[in-house]
Amino acid sequence: MTDDQLRALTDAEMQDASAESGYGGLLAAARAKAEYYFQGLPKGDLAPPEVEGRSSVVDTTVANTILGMHGPLMKIFCGTDNVVEFTETQPDDEKKAKQATEYLNYLLRKKNPGYMIIYTWIMDALKSKVGFIKVWWDDAPVETTEEYRGQTDVQLAILLDDEEIEVTGQRAYEDEAAAKQKASALEQAGQQLQQMAAQVQQQSAQNPQAAQQGMQQLQQAQQQFAAMQQQPVPMLYDITVKRTREGGRLCIENIPPDEMFVSRSCKDIDDNTFKGHRVRRTVAYLKERGYDTEGMSFDDPAETPEARERDLLGLQSQLIAPAESEDKDSRLVWLEECYVYADLDGDGAALFKVMRAGGKILDREKVDANPFVDLASIPLPHQFFGWSMADLAMPHQKIKTSLKRSVLDNLYLQVNGRYWAVPEQVNIDDLLNSRPGGVVRVKNPQGVGRLDQGVGDIASAMGMMEAAERDAEEATGYTRQSQGGGMQVAQTATQSNIVTNRADERLELVARTMAETGFARLFKKMLRLVSQYQNKAEQVKLSGGWADVDPREWTNQFDMSPGVGLGTGNKDQLVQHLMALKQSQVTALQIGYATPANLFAADKKLTEALGFRDADRFFTDPAQMPQKEPQQDPAVVKAQLDAQARKEQLEFEREKAQMLAQIERETAERKAQAQKEVDLNRQQLEAQQQEQRIFLEAEQTERDAQRRHAEQMDRIALEREKLALRRHEIDAGLDAKIVAAQISARAQSESLAAAETQSNEDMAANGNA
C-alpha cells in the first residue's frame, strides 16, 4: 500500500471516528457541556435570562458529585501498595508473581508520576465518560543539560571521563582566591629579599667572608622568588554539558479525551477497530525523533476543531504558534499516531502503527497491540462510551439551578419590590433610591404604592430543592451522609446507616469496575512491555529488601486480581469487620485451622483501612521470618523422648563398656611399658656394671704389669750394678778371669736383654688388652 493510499485510509477512519470521538462531534460537545457544568459557568443551558437584575447563580451538583467521589476513589487506588496483584499460573511462579506485582507498582509510582496519572485518569472517567492513558516502551535516549561551576582541573578531568557527557559550553578563569594567595606570598617574599640585601650590604664592609655567604643565600632566595613568579595561578572552569543516557524505560502519560480517536464501531479498546491519538508538536520535536519534515502542511490552530472546542470554555490551548513563524522549527503541526488493522505489506491483515504529521506519512510499523488504556466509571453493555457521573448529575444541576434562581429572584423582589407612582405626586428620585431608612417625598400618599410581587411559598420551594437533592443522590450514588454532611435528613441511626451503606456500595462498584477494567488492562500491558523490551536486570528495593529484578524471566503470563474495591461498608465498619475477623482468626489459630499468614493478611488490610500504606512497618510477613518446627502430639513427643532416652541409655552402656575396655587396654599397655622400661634399665645397669668391671680389671692388669715391669727393671738395675762391680773386680787384677768373666758377663747380659724384651712385650700385651 502506497503512502497516498495509506493516507486516504487513515483520513477516512479519522473522519468516521470524528462523529463519535472527534473534536467536532457529539462527544466533543458533551465534554464541553460537562466541563462548564463542572466549573459552574453560567453559559449554555445554564445561562441566566437576559433580564437585568435576575439571578445568575449556578448550582454545583456536578462538581460536588465528581469531587465527592474522586477523593474516596483516590484513597482506594493510592492508599494501598498494590492496585493490582499478579497470581502464579505455574507451581514455581509464586515468587515471580509477587515480584512482578511489586515491581510494576514501583514503575507506576516511582519511575512515573503515578499519583497524578491516576488522579487525572479517574477525573476524566468521572467527568468525560472515558479517561485515556498511553503506556509504551521508550528506546529514545534521554538528553539533559547540566551546568557545573568552579570546577578544578582534577574535577574537570573526572567529569570529562564520563562517556555520557558532551561539552556544549566552557569558560575558564583564574582562581581568585589562589591569585590573592599568590600575590600575598610574592609580597612577603619581596620584603624578605630587601631585608637580606640590606644585611649583605652591611656585612660586606665588616666581614667579607660572611658577606659572601649572605650573597649566596640572597641569590638562592632570588631564584625561588623568580620561580614563584613564573608559577601559574590555578584555573577554574564553568562548564555546560549535555548528558545522554541510554533509552529503555516504561512511560505512562494521560491523554486528554479530546485528543483521542476511537472508531464508532469499537466495543473494546483492544479490538481491531481504528484508534488514534492526535496532538500538536513542533517541527523541532519531529526532527529530534528522526522524521522527515519536508512537504508538511501547517494548519491554522485558531480554526481547528480542537481550538473551537476549547474556545467554548475560554480554555484555548497555550500551545499555539503562528503557522508562518520566523523560526521554522517552532511551527506547530498535528502529529497523529494511528493504529489501523489492515494489509499494508501484502502478507495478510495485521495491526499497524502509522505516524502522520501535516498530511504526510512519517512511518509505518507492525505492532502486536496499541498502547491505549481506557477507564470508565459506568460502562454500558455493548458500547465503548458509557456514562459519566457528570451525565447523571447534569439534569439535576439544571433543575436545582432553576429552583435556586427562582427562590433568589423571589427574595430579591420581596426586598426590592416594584412600585407604582402618580406623576407629579411623588419625587421619582427618592423613590428609585432604595437606601435603608431613606425618605420618599410625596405630595399625596395615595399617589404611590407597592405592587404585590415576590410573595410565594418559600417553604414549598425549599422542599422542592430537597427533593431535587435526593433525586441527584439517587442518580449518582453520592450522598451527603457518605461525606459526613446533611445527617439531619436521616431520622434515625439505622436510616443513616442504610443510606450510607447504599452510597458506599455504589462507590465500591465504581472502584471495582475501574480495577477490573482499566487498571487490570494497564498492568497487563505494563507486564508485556517490560517482559519484551527490558534487556537487563534492575536492582530495586521491594518489600523483602533490595532485589535484582529481571523481567526477562517472566516468560509465563500471570493471572491478575484487583487489590481494591473488595471491601464493604464505610471505613469504620471495615475496621470493625477486620477486628472481628482477627478475633476469629486468633481462636482458629489455637485450634489449628488458621495460620500466622492469615493473621498477617488481616493485619495488613486493617493497616490499610486505618490509612497507613506501608504495613511492613508494623508487621512482618511470616514468610520472611525464620521457620519454626511445628508442634507435635504430646503422646508422640513422649514416645520420641522415651525412645531417645533408651537410645541414650544403650549408647551410654556401650560407651561405658568401650571405656572400661579402653582403660584395661591402657593399663596393660602401661604395665607392659613399665616392665619393658624396668628390663631395659636392668640391662643398661648390667651393661654399665660389666663395662665398669672390665674397666677396673683392665686398670688392675695395667697396674700389675707396671708393677712387674718396675720390679723387673729394678732387678735389671741391680744385676747391672752387680755386673759393674764384678767388672771392676776383674779390672782390678784378675786378668786370668777376664775372658771368663767377659764371657759370663756377655751371657748374663744377653739373658737380661732377653728378659727385658719379654717384659716389654708383656707390658705391650697388657696395654692392648
C-alpha atoms as one frame of an Amber mdcrd trajectory, in Angstrom:
protein
   0.000   0.000   0.000   1.427   3.353  -1.025   1.645   6.367   1.263  -1.185
   8.082  -0.633  -3.449   5.054  -0.196  -2.499   4.788   3.480  -3.158   8.487
   3.994  -6.582   8.126   2.358  -7.363   5.116   4.553  -6.426   6.880   7.790
  -8.242  10.039   6.696 -11.418   8.031   6.214 -11.011   6.288   9.559 -10.429
   9.571  11.399 -13.346  11.228   9.668 -15.571   8.289  10.592 -14.319   8.346
  14.179 -14.850  12.078  14.485 -18.626  11.623  14.559 -18.259   9.670  17.792
 -14.999  10.773  19.399 -13.682  13.551  17.176 -13.148  17.128  18.079 -16.253
  18.422  16.314 -18.614  15.538  17.105 -21.287  14.882  19.665 -18.838  13.649
  22.267 -16.820  16.849  21.981 -19.962  18.860  22.647 -20.874  16.573  25.552
 -17.421  17.009  27.035 -17.653  20.760  26.673 -21.055  20.741  28.380 -19.741
  18.588  31.228 -16.802  20.963  31.602 -18.848  24.119  32.057 -21.301  22.275
  34.304 -18.342  21.114  36.382 -16.943  24.626  36.615 -20.363  26.108  37.348
 -20.212  28.578  34.452 -23.470  30.406  33.572 -23.425  29.518  29.893 -25.185
  27.182  27.523 -28.376  25.803  29.054 -27.221  27.264  32.382 -27.185  30.805
  31.010 -29.348  33.232  33.050 -32.284  35.119  31.498 -31.332  38.178  29.510
 -33.120  40.379  32.025 -31.184  42.791  34.153 -31.422  42.130  37.856 -32.255
  38.438  37.600 -30.180  35.827  39.452 -27.317  34.109  37.553 -26.423  31.655
  40.296 -25.351  28.169  39.122 -25.719  25.059  41.219 -22.575  22.870  41.606
 -24.099  19.402  41.818 -21.773  18.057  39.096 -18.645  19.375  40.808 -19.842
  18.210  44.225 -20.590  14.740  42.903 -17.340  14.330  40.978 -15.096  15.754
  43.690 -17.011  13.891  46.384 -16.379  10.578  44.639 -12.917  11.470  43.362
 -11.423  11.732  46.853 -12.555   8.286  48.084 -11.521   6.703  44.786  -8.063
   8.241  45.052  -7.825   6.905  48.584  -8.814   3.447  47.367  -6.338   3.327
  44.492  -3.454   5.269  46.008  -3.903   4.254  49.653  -2.778   0.685  49.040
   0.589  -0.688  47.981  -0.707  -2.852  45.158  -3.554  -1.703  42.944  -3.463
  -4.977  41.025  -1.868  -8.236  42.161  -0.488 -10.986  39.958  -1.060 -14.631
  40.798   1.019 -17.523  39.514  -0.110 -19.846  36.748   2.695 -22.380  37.279
   3.669 -24.175  40.516   7.071 -22.483  40.695   5.957 -18.949  39.793   4.691
 -17.743  43.166   7.844 -15.758  43.944   7.984 -14.331  40.410   4.321 -13.265
  40.550   4.868 -11.426  43.836   7.991  -9.778  42.459   6.159  -8.719  39.292
   3.365  -7.194  41.381   5.718  -5.071  43.447   7.986  -4.134  40.528   5.186
  -2.904  38.255   3.655  -0.889  41.097   7.154   0.541  41.635   7.371   1.531
  37.945   3.962   3.219  38.112   4.509   5.103  41.364   8.263   5.823  41.357
   9.505   5.821  37.766   6.404   7.661  36.540   4.220  10.305  38.240   1.796
   7.619  39.290  -0.260   9.725  41.666  -1.066  12.442  39.124  -1.606   9.871
  36.380  -4.240   8.112  38.482  -5.666  11.462  39.646  -6.203  12.714  36.086
  -7.350   9.324  34.784 -10.107   8.984  37.393 -11.137  12.629  36.983 -11.528
  12.177  33.214 -13.549   8.993  33.761 -15.932  10.718  36.180 -16.322  13.850
  34.075 -15.755  12.938  30.406 -17.249   9.445  30.093 -13.894   7.753  29.458
 -10.383   8.556  30.600  -7.409   7.536  28.472  -3.768   6.864  29.219  -0.953
   5.725  26.981   1.693   3.210  28.071   4.699   2.428  25.868   8.361   1.458
  25.928  10.632   4.359  25.006  14.001   3.437  23.493  14.945   7.010  22.697
  17.986   8.315  24.586  17.281  10.815  27.319  19.175  14.085  26.941  19.580
  16.541  29.801  21.583  19.751  30.117  23.749  20.179  33.194  25.849  23.095
  34.413  28.881  22.890  36.697  30.515  25.951  38.252  34.015  26.463  39.656
  35.464  23.102  38.617  39.176  22.442  39.168  41.422  20.651  36.684  41.017
  17.370  38.546  37.243  17.723  38.799  37.051  18.649  35.131  39.097  15.596
  34.154  36.834  13.304  36.184  33.771  14.895  34.614  35.080  14.520  31.078
  35.863  10.837  31.646  32.107  10.177  31.775  31.075   8.683  28.452  27.580
  10.169  28.744  28.964  13.721  28.803  29.311  16.026  25.810  30.644  19.546
  26.444  28.486  22.256  24.898  29.972  25.321  26.609  33.005  26.202  28.690
  34.547  29.237  30.370  37.971  29.260  32.045  39.165  31.838  34.538  41.782
  32.197  37.271  41.005  31.096  40.771  40.504  34.399  42.558  41.363  33.026
  45.982  44.549  31.362  44.679  45.543  34.573  42.863  45.190  36.588  46.068
  47.179  33.983  47.971  49.986  34.116  45.352  50.096  37.922  45.429  50.357
  37.871  49.220  53.141  35.269  49.103  55.085  37.300  46.490  54.733  40.428
  48.583  56.146  38.694  51.658  58.993  37.137  49.627  59.890  40.551  48.142
  60.129  42.084  51.601  62.390  39.257  52.743  64.660  39.822  49.699  65.005
  43.501  50.542  65.958  42.666  54.121  68.525  40.080  53.007  70.053  42.553
  50.508  70.428  45.183  53.253  72.125  42.646  55.560  74.555  41.578  52.829
  75.483  45.235  52.169  76.223  45.798  55.848  78.289  42.594  56.143  80.420
  43.419  53.061  82.204  46.218  54.934  82.563  44.416  58.258  83.001  40.723
  57.432  83.722  39.921  53.765  83.543  36.141  54.377  80.082  36.380  55.983
  79.026  38.752  53.210  79.976  36.139  50.607  77.795  33.512  52.336  74.958
  36.019  52.592  75.311  36.788  48.880  74.872  33.084  48.058  71.743  32.884
  50.229  70.413  36.033  48.553  70.904  34.532  45.105  69.041  31.371  46.146
  66.166  33.456  47.517  66.022  35.442  44.267  65.809  32.202  42.285  62.965
  30.987  44.489  61.181  34.327  44.055  61.517  34.080  40.271  60.117  30.541
  40.376  57.135  31.754  42.418  56.507  34.487  39.862  56.556  32.011  36.986
  54.228  29.540  38.725  50.774  29.866  37.064  47.613  30.599  39.033  45.225
  27.573  39.161  42.333  27.813  36.715  38.631  27.211  37.384  36.067  26.217
  34.798  32.367  26.831  34.290  31.132  24.083  32.008  27.845  23.240  30.352
  27.371  19.659  29.216  24.751  17.553  27.539  24.253  14.195  29.221  22.813
  11.465  27.026  21.564   8.392  28.834  20.638   5.228  27.054  16.943   4.734
  26.389  14.858   1.895  27.645  12.146   2.897  30.089   8.457   2.346  30.633
   6.483   5.536  30.003   2.919   6.283  31.094   1.033   9.511  30.409  -2.525
  10.782  30.331  -4.274  11.586  27.075  -6.887  14.365  27.078 -10.159  12.807
  25.883 -10.476  15.378  23.107  -7.152  14.196  21.616  -8.312  10.589  21.249
  -9.838   8.927  18.192 -11.976   5.810  18.656 -13.922   4.197  15.848 -17.683
   4.344  16.196 -17.755   0.543  15.797 -15.326  -0.005  18.663 -16.568  -2.057
  21.614 -13.236  -2.666  23.358 -10.022  -0.657  23.411  -8.010  -3.728  22.335
 -10.150  -4.861  19.428  -9.067  -4.411  15.804 -11.005  -1.219  15.135  -9.321
   2.098  14.454  -7.794   4.113  17.315  -5.609   7.165  17.242  -4.047   9.950
  19.218  -3.772  13.447  17.823  -1.541  16.036  19.446   0.225  19.218  18.433
   4.010  19.061  18.222   6.696  21.388  16.926   8.748  20.653  13.840  11.833
  20.502  16.063  10.203  17.699  18.062   9.694  15.671  14.906  13.264  16.265
  13.742  14.657  15.125  17.090  12.920  11.791  16.538  14.338  11.366  13.070
  11.258  12.163  10.993  11.498  13.840   7.587   9.539  17.097   7.815   9.814
  18.170   4.191   6.492  18.633   2.425   4.340  19.019   5.534   1.334  21.332
   5.643   0.707  23.564   8.638  -2.853  24.215   9.843  -4.022  27.432  11.421
  -4.505  26.493  15.110  -7.316  29.018  15.575  -9.510  27.199  13.016  -9.019
  23.620  14.165 -11.900  21.728  15.797  -9.835  21.399  18.968  -9.365  25.159
  19.176 -13.075  25.760  18.592 -13.970  23.341  21.360 -11.553  24.987  23.774
 -12.918  28.385  22.845 -16.312  27.277  24.166 -14.857  27.367  27.682 -12.229
  30.020  27.203  -9.609  27.302  27.552  -7.703  27.940  24.341  -4.556  25.852
  24.351  -1.417  27.734  25.205   0.477  25.527  22.766  -0.316  27.885  19.875
   2.163  29.447  17.451   1.637  31.224  14.160   1.662  28.924  11.178   4.143
  31.251   9.478   6.836  31.781  12.067  10.308  33.174  11.549  11.649  30.093
  13.354  10.614  27.234  11.101  11.350  24.601  13.740   8.968  26.239  16.244
   5.947  25.885  13.971   3.239  23.525  15.198   1.860  20.600  13.303  -0.707
  17.911  14.071   1.074  14.661  14.945  -1.306  11.742  14.551  -0.491   8.285
  15.911  -2.944   5.896  14.255  -3.467   2.170  14.833  -5.185   0.523  11.913
  -5.852  -3.158  11.213  -5.171  -3.691   7.522  -2.978  -5.460   4.977  -0.318
  -2.849   4.343   2.569  -5.097   3.286   0.758  -7.765   1.258   1.192 -10.646
   3.694  -2.179 -10.514   5.411  -4.059  -8.143   7.679  -2.260  -7.069  10.833
  -2.190  -4.204  13.303  -0.013  -1.321  12.130   1.146   1.837  13.838   1.057
   4.735  11.383   2.636   8.099  12.219   1.259  11.117  10.344   2.038  14.801
  10.541   0.945  17.673   8.341  -0.801  15.332   5.905   2.377  13.261   5.409
   3.027   9.626   6.338   6.120   9.634   8.521   6.402   5.971   9.472   4.545
   2.663   9.466   5.337  -0.239  11.782   3.708  -3.589  12.510   2.869  -3.929
  16.215   1.184  -6.520  18.403  -1.056  -4.139  20.391  -1.983  -0.498  20.741
  -0.674   1.470  23.764  -4.020   2.889  24.922  -5.892   2.038  28.111  -9.398
   3.315  28.846 -11.176   3.840  32.155 -14.926   4.308  32.574 -16.922   4.948
  35.725 -20.210   3.455  34.414 -19.620   1.215  31.392 -22.657   0.330  29.295
 -23.047  -3.105  27.684 -22.063  -3.397  24.004 -20.874   0.218  23.903 -17.464
   1.753  24.208 -18.583   5.060  25.703 -20.675   4.638  28.825 -21.962   7.193
  31.279 -20.025   9.563  33.418 -21.029  10.882  36.796 -21.426  14.263  35.129
 -24.028  12.753  32.770 -26.058  11.573  35.757 -25.735  14.812  37.711 -26.212
  17.422  34.957 -30.037  17.213  34.731 -30.330  17.666  38.475 -27.886  20.568
  38.446 -30.038  22.251  35.817 -33.192  21.771  37.912 -31.526  22.941  41.119
 -30.049  25.932  39.315 -33.525  26.933  38.112 -35.009  26.480  41.608 -32.256
  28.465  43.281 -32.657  31.293  40.798 -36.418  31.342  41.339 -36.042  31.461
  45.115 -33.400  34.155  44.933 -35.403  36.213  42.429 -38.404  35.955  44.755
 -36.315  37.155  47.692 -34.917  39.991  45.607 -38.422  41.114  44.711 -39.534
  40.984  48.326 -36.592  43.089  49.454 -36.600  45.425  46.472 -40.147  45.233
  45.047 -41.734  47.197  42.230 -43.777  50.374  42.936 -46.445  52.358  41.126
 -46.463  56.150  41.269 -48.629  59.010  40.004 -46.545  61.582  38.147 -46.112
  64.904  39.901 -47.379  63.292  43.152 -44.057  61.725  44.218 -40.369  62.511
  43.928 -39.158  59.860  41.474 -35.528  60.221  42.503 -36.371  59.487  46.142
 -38.474  56.512  45.059 -35.715  55.000  42.930 -33.219  55.324  45.760 -33.850
  52.287  47.972 -31.453  53.435  50.634 -32.284  51.866  54.036 -34.084  54.486
  56.183 -34.404  56.838  53.228 -37.202  59.407  52.868 -39.516  59.486  49.875
 -41.118  62.883  49.388 -44.738  62.687  48.202 -47.495  65.262  47.714 -50.260
  62.765  48.093 -49.904  59.478  49.992 -52.361  57.968  47.566 -50.027  58.788
  44.685 -47.603  55.899  45.313 -47.912  52.195  46.222 -46.212  48.761  46.018
 -47.124  46.080  43.566 -47.807  42.626  45.039 -44.870  40.615  43.583 -42.371
  38.239  45.044 -44.770  36.755  47.517 -44.598  32.995  47.269 -44.366  29.803
  49.302 -40.661  29.706  50.151 -41.132  26.517  52.196 -42.506  24.708  49.147
 -39.559  25.884  47.079 -37.107  24.633  49.691 -38.957  21.327  49.770 -38.544
  21.055  46.039 -34.830  21.809  46.487 -34.552  18.976  48.981 -36.420  16.639
  46.642 -34.086  17.577  43.778 -31.096  16.917  46.055 -32.401  13.457  46.929
 -33.044  12.714  43.266 -29.445  13.658  42.445 -28.182  11.424  45.234 -30.263
   8.532  43.966 -28.985   9.047  40.436 -25.266   9.429  41.197 -24.883   7.454
  44.415 -23.084  10.384  46.013 -24.854  11.326  49.259 -24.349  13.939  51.896
 -24.325  11.184  54.527 -21.372   9.437  52.891 -19.374  12.641  53.266 -20.429
  13.343  56.851 -22.784  16.201  55.996 -26.569  16.551  55.908 -27.138  13.891
  58.547 -30.303  15.631  59.637 -32.007  14.107  56.631 -31.958  10.685  58.256
 -34.248  10.463  61.228 -32.535   7.544  62.929 -29.093   5.992  63.076 -30.447
   2.911  61.292 -31.740   5.012  58.431 -28.403   6.809  58.279 -26.506   3.519
  58.082 -28.815   2.264  55.336 -28.285   5.395  53.249 -24.545   5.376  53.890
 -24.198   1.710  53.003 -26.086   2.227  49.752 -23.755   5.072  48.808 -20.706
   3.015  49.750 -21.948   0.136  47.633 -22.252   2.426  44.615 -18.746   3.807
  45.220 -17.315   0.333  45.675 -18.990  -0.798  42.463 -17.334   2.052  40.588
 -13.967   1.244  42.185 -14.269  -2.471  41.464 -15.267  -1.756  37.857 -12.280
   0.530  37.381  -9.934  -2.031  38.922 -11.249  -4.925  36.828 -11.165  -2.962
  33.567  -8.799  -0.029  33.269  -6.263  -0.830  35.966  -6.089  -4.539  35.148
  -5.575  -3.750  31.457  -2.907  -1.171  32.349  -0.865  -3.630  34.388  -1.267
  -6.324  31.766   0.247  -4.038  29.137   2.988  -2.937  31.531   3.882  -6.583
  32.171   4.027  -7.319  28.452   6.255  -4.320  27.723   8.844  -4.920  30.444
   8.964  -8.640  29.641   9.590  -7.949  25.952  11.832  -4.886  25.989  13.727
  -4.604  29.269  17.074  -6.200  28.437  18.810  -6.089  31.790  18.105  -6.643
  35.451  17.399  -3.699  37.734  18.148  -3.515  41.427  15.189  -2.102  43.350
  14.001  -2.138  46.939  10.914  -4.278  47.356   9.063  -5.360  50.481  11.646
  -8.055  51.184  14.605  -5.695  50.774  16.881  -4.997  47.819  16.461  -7.434
  44.956  17.632  -7.874  41.361  14.551  -7.860  39.165  14.880  -9.307  35.662
  11.533  -9.251  33.783  13.016 -11.492  31.088  12.452 -14.382  33.488   8.691
 -13.760  33.487   8.091 -15.881  30.434   4.803 -17.164  31.826   1.884 -14.785
  31.867   0.366 -14.308  35.296  -3.256 -14.116  36.290  -4.433 -10.847  37.809
  -6.755  -9.991  40.645  -7.743  -6.483  41.765  -6.364  -5.349  45.072  -9.062
  -2.698  45.627 -12.814  -2.381  45.657 -13.347  -5.583  47.618 -14.471  -4.202
  50.975 -17.963  -3.498  52.253 -19.249  -0.630  54.322 -17.513   2.566  55.242
 -14.139   2.896  56.891 -15.380   2.449  60.463 -17.419  -0.574  59.507 -14.483
  -2.068  57.623 -12.232  -1.616  60.660 -14.855  -3.228  62.899 -15.235  -6.147
  60.498 -11.494  -6.664  60.331 -11.188  -6.568  64.133 -13.952  -9.184  64.435
 -12.214 -11.259  61.795  -8.944 -11.059  63.722 -10.609 -12.318  66.897 -11.996
 -15.292  64.987  -8.569 -15.928  63.486  -6.926 -15.953  66.917  -9.344 -18.668
  68.040  -8.845 -20.552  64.790  -5.085 -20.312  65.202  -5.274 -22.043  68.557
  -7.475 -24.784  67.131  -5.284 -25.214  64.096  -7.265 -24.139  61.029  -5.669
 -20.680  60.750  -2.034 -19.770  60.172   0.152 -16.736  61.001  -0.020 -15.865
  57.308  -3.819 -15.482  57.650  -3.378 -13.131  60.607  -0.755 -11.138  58.716
  -3.153 -10.697  55.774  -5.864  -9.408  58.129  -3.418  -7.069  59.885  -2.260
  -5.758  56.518  -5.822  -4.991  55.440  -6.503  -3.399  58.813  -3.437  -1.183
  58.439  -4.608  -0.051  55.008  -8.140   0.583  56.316  -6.671   2.784  59.046
  -4.948   4.896  56.394  -1.385   3.540  56.519   0.049   2.376  53.223   3.160
   0.517  54.373   2.004  -2.363  56.554   5.554  -3.765  56.663   6.489  -1.036
  59.139   4.050  -2.502  61.655   4.017  -6.227  60.898   6.480  -8.724  59.464
   5.414 -11.276  56.900   5.717 -14.741  58.491   7.189 -15.995  55.226  10.220
 -13.771  55.849  10.713 -14.917  59.440  12.903 -17.897  60.467  10.911 -21.086
  60.221   9.992 -22.793  63.492   9.492 -26.507  63.886   5.796 -27.438  64.070
   4.402 -28.589  67.391   3.761 -32.353  67.728   1.301 -34.528  69.597   2.348
 -34.825  73.307   1.998 -38.645  73.172   4.204 -38.730  70.096   6.644 -36.370
  71.763   6.678 -38.606  74.924   7.245 -41.748  72.862  10.013 -39.986  70.976
  11.562 -38.838  74.248  11.341 -42.376  75.725  12.892 -43.873  72.635  15.530
 -41.188  72.733  16.177 -41.965  76.444  16.502 -45.691  75.731  18.740 -44.964
  72.860  20.841 -42.689  75.010  20.973 -45.376  77.800  22.148 -48.015  75.324
  24.597 -45.568  73.942  25.816 -44.860  77.484  26.245 -48.572  78.261  28.076
 -49.116  75.017  30.304 -46.154  75.647  30.855 -47.379  79.251  31.925 -50.845
  78.054  34.151 -49.276  75.463  35.610 -47.016  78.101  36.313 -49.943  80.518
  37.917 -51.934  77.729  39.939 -48.946  76.806  41.031 -48.491  80.411  42.050
 -52.155  80.652  43.965 -51.914  77.422  45.656 -48.759  78.531  46.507 -50.336
  81.961  48.003 -53.419  80.329  49.902 -51.274  77.918  51.181 -49.106  80.767
  52.228 -52.235  82.732  53.962 -53.706  79.696  55.628 -50.411  79.049  56.735
 -50.174  82.707  58.090 -53.772  82.633  59.815 -53.012  79.392  61.370 -49.948
  80.887  62.453 -51.952  84.012  64.066 -54.651  81.863  65.727 -52.054  79.760
  67.018 -50.257  82.835  68.298 -53.540  84.262  70.021 -54.400  81.045  71.501
 -50.953  80.885  72.666 -51.262  84.529  74.193 -54.675  83.920  75.914 -53.387
  80.848  77.237 -50.467  82.810  78.415 -52.775  85.581  80.070 -55.073  83.033
  81.757 -52.134  81.431  82.868 -50.906  84.882  84.172 -54.320  85.788  86.060
 -54.655  82.514  87.451 -51.192  83.019  88.564 -51.968  86.580  90.076 -55.278
  85.510  91.921 -53.549  82.724  93.204 -50.941  85.140  94.279 -53.651  87.582
  96.024 -55.620  84.843  97.767 -52.475  83.708  98.864 -51.691  87.263 100.099
 -55.251  87.745 102.021 -55.105  84.504 103.518 -51.765  85.506 104.456 -53.170
  88.891 106.032 -56.253  87.326 107.845 -54.053  84.841 109.145 -51.875  87.651
 110.270 -54.831  89.618 111.947 -56.296  86.560 113.665 -53.028  85.856 114.818
 -52.899  89.477 116.269 -56.418  89.156 117.947 -55.471  85.922 119.474 -52.417
  87.541 120.690 -54.485  90.434 122.157 -57.040  88.166 123.817 -54.325  86.138
 125.288 -52.921  89.329 126.485 -56.340  90.219 127.930 -56.748  86.770 129.647
 -53.439  87.007 131.080 -54.420  90.347 132.363 -57.627  89.086 133.742 -55.921
  86.019 135.552 -53.634  88.343 136.896 -56.581  90.222 138.113 -58.072  87.023
 139.687 -54.787  86.041 141.481 -54.728  89.476 143.871 -57.582  88.630 142.129
 -60.630  87.885 143.487 -60.931  84.455 143.063 -64.619  84.372 139.484 -64.444
  84.769 138.876 -61.592  82.349 137.977 -63.705  79.444 135.860 -65.989  81.503
 134.276 -63.097  83.271 133.671 -61.311  79.975 132.089 -64.410  78.562 129.999
 -64.861  81.655 129.051 -61.220  81.634 128.164 -61.398  77.991 125.944 -64.352
  78.658 124.291 -62.689  81.519 123.843 -59.545  79.500 122.146 -61.407  76.726
 119.949 -63.144  79.269 118.986 -59.813  80.749 118.256 -58.378  77.317 116.024
 -61.276  76.546 114.256 -60.852  79.841 113.801 -57.107  79.161 112.404 -57.829
  75.746 109.965 -60.305  77.224 108.955 -57.784  79.859 108.283 -55.099  77.245
 106.209 -57.475  75.205 104.164 -58.372  78.293 103.552 -54.704  79.041 102.576
 -54.071  75.437 100.185 -57.013  75.521  98.647 -55.730  78.794  98.238 -52.248
  77.321  96.438 -53.580  74.260  94.129 -55.592  76.460
